Amino acid sequence: MAFTAAVNRGHDPADIVAGVEQCRFSAETRYQPHPKTWLNADRWLDEEDGFDPVLRAAGLKPEDFLDRPLRGLLQ
């Protein structure tokens, strides 16, 4: 039903299937999204950047790890 809902929202079924095939899901099941949630959130449109999903879930972004001044942390 979530797949049908995604198609009814105007998404191409082939794009959704290709997104599933390209997506790298965590080996740990507790970090794998429920299929219905994944479909309802249009997650096949996410850009895969290889960033750790646990760090992302903790609210961190890849930009947080760029080399830049420590902004007073060593003062």
C-alpha positions as CSV (number, residue, x, y, z in Angstrom):
1,M,0.0,0.0,0.0
2,A,2.8,2.4,0.7
3,F,4.3,1.6,-2.7
4,T,1.0,2.3,-4.3
5,A,0.7,5.6,-2.3
6,A,4.2,6.7,-3.5
7,V,3.2,6.0,-7.1
8,N,-0.1,7.8,-6.6
9,R,2.0,10.8,-5.4
10,G,3.6,10.9,-8.9
11,H,6.7,8.8,-8.4
12,D,7.9,6.4,-11.1
13,P,7.8,2.8,-9.8
14,A,11.1,2.1,-11.6
15,D,12.8,4.9,-9.7
16,I,11.6,3.5,-6.4
17,V,12.8,0.0,-7.2
18,A,16.2,1.4,-8.4
19,G,16.4,3.4,-5.1
20,V,15.9,0.2,-3.1
21,E,18.6,-1.5,-5.1
22,Q,21.1,1.3,-4.6
23,C,20.3,2.0,-1.0
24,R,22.8,0.7,1.6
25,F,20.9,-0.5,4.6
26,S,22.7,-1.1,7.9
27,A,23.5,-4.7,8.7
28,E,21.9,-4.1,12.2
29,T,18.2,-4.5,11.9
30,R,17.6,-1.9,14.6
31,Y,19.0,0.7,12.2
32,Q,17.0,-0.4,9.2
33,P,13.9,1.6,8.4
34,H,10.6,-0.1,8.2
35,P,9.7,-0.5,4.6
36,K,6.4,1.5,4.9
37,T,8.3,4.4,6.7
38,W,11.0,4.3,4.0
39,L,8.4,4.5,1.2
40,N,6.3,7.2,2.9
41,A,9.3,9.4,3.5
42,D,10.4,9.1,-0.2
43,R,13.8,7.9,1.0
44,W,14.8,6.6,-2.4
45,L,15.3,10.2,-3.3
46,D,18.0,10.6,-0.5
47,E,21.5,11.2,-1.8
48,E,23.8,8.5,-0.5
49,D,26.9,10.1,1.0
50,G,28.3,7.2,2.9
51,F,27.9,9.0,6.2
52,D,27.3,6.8,9.2
53,P,23.6,6.4,9.9
54,V,24.1,6.2,13.6
55,L,25.9,9.6,13.6
56,R,23.2,11.0,11.4
57,A,20.5,9.7,13.8
58,A,22.4,11.5,16.7
59,G,21.9,14.8,14.8
60,L,25.4,15.1,13.4
61,K,26.2,16.0,9.8
62,P,29.2,15.3,7.6
63,E,30.0,19.0,7.7
64,D,30.5,18.7,11.5
65,F,33.7,16.7,10.8
66,L,35.4,19.2,8.4
67,D,38.7,20.6,9.3
68,R,38.1,24.0,10.7
69,P,39.0,26.0,13.8
70,L,37.8,24.5,17.1
71,R,36.1,27.8,17.9
72,G,37.4,28.3,21.4
73,L,37.3,24.7,22.5
74,L,41.0,24.8,23.5
75,Q,40.9,28.1,25.4
